[in-house]
Amino acid sequence: MTDTPPPRTAITLCGSLRHGSINEVLRQHMSRQLRAAGVAVTDLDLADFEMPIFNQDLEAEHTPESAIRLADLFRTTDIVLIITPEYNGGITPLVANVIAWTSRTKPNPFKHAIWGIGGVSDGKYATIFSLSHLRDTLSKVGALVVPTLLGIGPFDETFDADGNPTEANIKWKIGQMVRELTHFSRGGI
């Protein structure tokens, strides 16, 4: 008799707090796809993790409890997926602030999970500039980011009324990211 390993765990989060965000639609779809692949997914809302703008003077006083909680989640899950819009070719202030605060906690919260990143934009470059920036930033703090950058755009008619992608190439790319997130491993590091 062999023991069945516990299901892999994931957290998904959106780098936009805007009501009706198309990136939130993608995050929800990705959570469904990960669940269909047998992953136990927890959907996070960054509005539940309030943090002031990072400032080392504030850090000297104390690290926000919400940053400590989020860093603990990063340390104890197998997969972290960030879906985020692009602001002026870069990452959103919300995502930058989350990384800044959580990266200051010990032990390093970025060295356990496999990380995936994606986003939806109304532009033809489909968040690729911000995702490249985000990959660089996450890599510098120790995250292992899967190769697929899930950039989708322009978003007009990209998703149906149920939040499912309508284009075959987007469905393929989503499937590729799910395969990478569920099959890549840090090899016990």
Helices and strands as residue ranges (DSSP letters): E 9-14, H 22-36, E 40-43, G 46-48, H 56-61, H 65-76, E 79-83, H 93-102, E 114-120, H 128-140, E 144-152, H 168-183
